[in-house]
Structures are given as structure tokens and as C-alpha cells.
């Protein structure tokens, strides 16, 4: 079953007379439970596409259907709520709050959920344990290695139990061994049924995915 449908997606900057296409006529279906790699040179539109998929940005033209709901319908009901409940984000530079502990960072996506405080804490601790960081629960990011920070970011992405995980160069700021550990964790989540989309420059990582999508100058070529 398709989780994502992109139909004739364009993202255009500049004026009508001098348009610049960040994305041009993107047509793409992603099935529930797939693990997809998005590749392409710098400036090819990878991050723009990921931001549209993550409801951070909107296409200029075309139709985006997420879990059977067109983007126009999602906007009417609540973009923020859909993003919070359906999508988890993992970034290259972790995007952790430096003055917050691992636990406080992980619990953040649950802030707006209708859960009691103790239930939010218990759930966050469960996902911290899942990524192997229980010994570091009360440490701040500057007390962690890069791999531990990325595991924290993955726990934060998972705690809301989203359908879709979007990872933008999740191993790009890590050494090879640690990057391999993070990729193994993402593969484990894939086997558990998560839909995962990874932006990467690393062919070795891409070949571990079900499919590779290649962008050049905003156009899907493969």
C-alpha cells in the first residue's frame, strides 16, 4: 500500500519570468514499509524533496498525498499535528538542545500529546533503552560522542511512534564504524515495519536500502 504519492511536483523560486526549479515534475510512489535512499550531487534538490515529504515545505505545483490524504486536506486539519504524529526526523548534525538531557530531548515530541507527564517520561525512557543509551539518560549532548548524539536523535524521532522516518545524511558527521552502527539501527527499524527515507551521498548506505532514487538538477532520473 502506498504511503506517499507525489504527482507532478514542482518547487520553484524566483519570479514568473525568471523561475528557478529546485524540483521539476517529480512523480514518485513510496510504499508503506519501504526503505528508500535519495542520492544526487549537492544542489540537486534532495533536501528540498525531504522537506516537502516532511511537511516542512510545500510544493509550488503538483499534488502530495500522504497516507491517503492530499496536502490541502492536511493543511486544513493541522499541519503541525500531522507532522508531530506521523513523521520522525533525524538530521546530520543531530539538532539536539544542548542544555537538555538525553531524556529531555527525547521527550520533546510528546509535549503536545494527551499523555500524563509520568507516561511521557516512561515512553521516552523505553526508546532511550531501545537505542542503547539507558546509561546516558541524564547526560547532556556535550557529554556524548557523535554516535550517542545520533542515537538520541533517533530515539527522539521514534518516541512519537511515527509511520515515516526521514533521515538527512544521518551518518554524514560520523566516523565509518559509528555510521555503520547507526545504519544497522535504521535497518532494524525497517525490519520492524517503519517507512524510512534517507538522503545520503554514501553508495554503501544506499545499497542497503530497497530502492535508490537519484536526483540531478531537481529532476528524478532513476
N, C-alpha and C positions, 0 to 999 in steps of 0.2 A: 504494500500500500504506500502511496506517495505521501511523504510528509511535507515536501516542498515542491512547488511548481513555479518556475519563472518563465514568463511569456513575453517575448519581445522587450526585454528590459533595457532601457537606455538611462544613463546618468550623464547629464550634460551641464557643463559650466560655461560661463561667458554669455555673450549676447546672442540673440537670434541670428544676427548677421555674421557673427564670428563664433560659432559654437565649438567647444572642445569636448569630445566624447571621452569620459572616463570609462564608461561601459557602452557597448554598441550591440544592440539586437541579441541579447543573451537569452537563450532558450535552454532550460535545464530542469530535469526532474530528479529529485533525490528521494529514494525510498526509505521508509522507516527502518532503522537498524543498520543502515549503511555507514561505512567509514570512508570518507572522501578526502583526497588531497587536492588542494588548489595550488598550482605552480605557475611560474612565469617570471620574467625579469622585473626588476624594480620599475615602478610606474606603470605596470601592465593592468592595474585595476583590481588586484587581489584583495587589498584591504577595503576598497570601496565596495566590492561584492560582499565581503564578510560583514561589513557594517549594515548593508541593506538586509542581508539574511538575519542579522541580529536586531533589527528594528531600531538601530541607532540612526540610520539614514534612510531616506526614501528615494525611490527611483523617480526620474523626471518623467519617464513614459514607460508604459508596459504594466503588466499585472504580476503581482506576487501573491501566491496563495500558500498559506501556512496552516497545515493540519486542517485543510478543507475550508479555511476562512480567508477571503480576499483581504488585502491590506486595508482597503477602505472600510470594511466592517470592523477590523481590529482597531482602527483609529477611532471609530465611533464609540466602541465599548470601553477601551482603555489600553493604550499602547504600553504604558508603564506596567500594568498588571500582567499583560501577556508576556512581556519581556521578563518580568520577575519570576513568573511561574513556569514558563516553557523553555527558557534559554539560559544556559550557563556559559560564562565567558572565561577563557584562560588566555593571558597575554604574555608576550615575550619578556616584558620587564615586571611581571608579577602584579603590579598595581595594588600592592598591599598598603594599608595605612600604617605608617612607621611607628606611631605611638600606641598602636593597639596590639594586644597579644594575638597569638595564633587563634585562640578561642574567639576573641572579639572580632577578628577579621572574618572568620568562618561563619559566625552567627549573623553577620550583617544582612544577607539576603532574606533572612527570616523576620526582620524587624517589622515588616508590614503585613506579615501573616497573622491570622487569627489563632495564635498559639499562646499558651501561658509561658511566662518567662522561663520557668524550670523546664518546660518541654522543648523550648528553643535551644536551651543550653545542652540538654541531653542529646538532642538530634545533632547539634554541632559536634559534640564530643564523639558521637558514633562515626561521623565522617572523618574526623581527625584520626581516629583509630584505623579507619579503612585505608587511609593513605600512609599509615605507619608513623604517625607523628605524636602519638599519645604522650611520649616522654617530653615533648616540647610544647605542650598545650598552653603554658602560661608565659612562654618566651615571646619577645618582640622580634620583628623581622631582622633587625640588625644583629641578632644573636643566632641567626640561622644561616646555613650555607645556601647557595643558589638553588640547589636541588630541593632543599627543605622548603624554601620560599615558594617554589613552583608547586610542590605538593600541597602547601597551604592554599595556594590559588585554586588548585584542582578541587580540594575539599570544599572551598567556598562556592565553586561552580556547581558542585554536586548536591550541596545541602538542601537546596530547594527542590531536589528530585526532578530536574528538567527533562524534557523529551529530547532536547537538542543541545549539544555542546559544541561551541565554536572556539577554536584554538588558533591564535595568531602567532606563528613562529614559537611554539611552546618550548622548543629545545634550543632556540637560536642564541640564547645567552648562557648556555650551559656547556661544560666540557662533554666530550663524547660519551664517556661512561655514564655520567649523570643523565645526559639526554636520552641514552638508551633505557635507563630505568624509568624515566618519565613516559617514554613511548610505550614501554611494557605496561605501565599503569593504564594508559589510554586504550591499549589493545584489550586489556582485561575488562574495561568498561564497555567496550564494543561487544565483547562476547556476552555481556550481561544485557545486551539489547539497546544500548544507547546509540543514537544517531550522532556521529562525530564528523565535523568538518575541520580540516587542518590546513592552514596556509603555511607552506614550507618551501625553502629553497633546496632542501636535502632530499636527493633522489632515494637514498636508502630508506628514509622515513616514508616517502611517498609510496614506495613499492610494498610497504606493509599494509597499505590501505586497499579497499576493494576496487577503487577507481581513482584515476588521476585526471583532473580537469586542468587544462592548460590555457592560460590567457596570454595574449600578446596584443598590446595597444588597445586594451579594452574589449577585444574580440575573442570569443571562445573558439579555439582552433582544434581542440582534441578532447 
